[in-house]
Amino acid sequence: MSTHPSDAALQRSVQRLLGGHPALSGQQITVTVRGGVVFLRGAVDRTSYARAARQGARSVAGVRSVVDELELRPCGAGRAAW
């Protein structure tokens, strides 16, 4: 029996962690996991949000590494103009 969490369990843990982060919950981040490697894809509003997502994913027990494929969303993109 393996002591390492499954990829599906890691994915759920990372998604739960990122979804609970106040700054990250509204960002468009997709999490996939293969062989314990977490892939972060999507778009974020700030580089600090991408950094927080990477650090959060790395903090989950069982994650071997994190591949950041997040893109920085242009200022104001996806938001209503007033």
Secondary structure as GFF3:
##gff-version 3
##sequence-region A 1 82
A	DSSP	alpha_helix	7	19	.	.	.	ID=ss1
A	DSSP	beta_strand	28	34	.	.	.	ID=ss2
A	DSSP	beta_strand	37	44	.	.	.	ID=ss3
A	DSSP	alpha_helix	47	58	.	.	.	ID=ss4
A	DSSP	beta_strand	65	72	.	.	.	ID=ss5
###
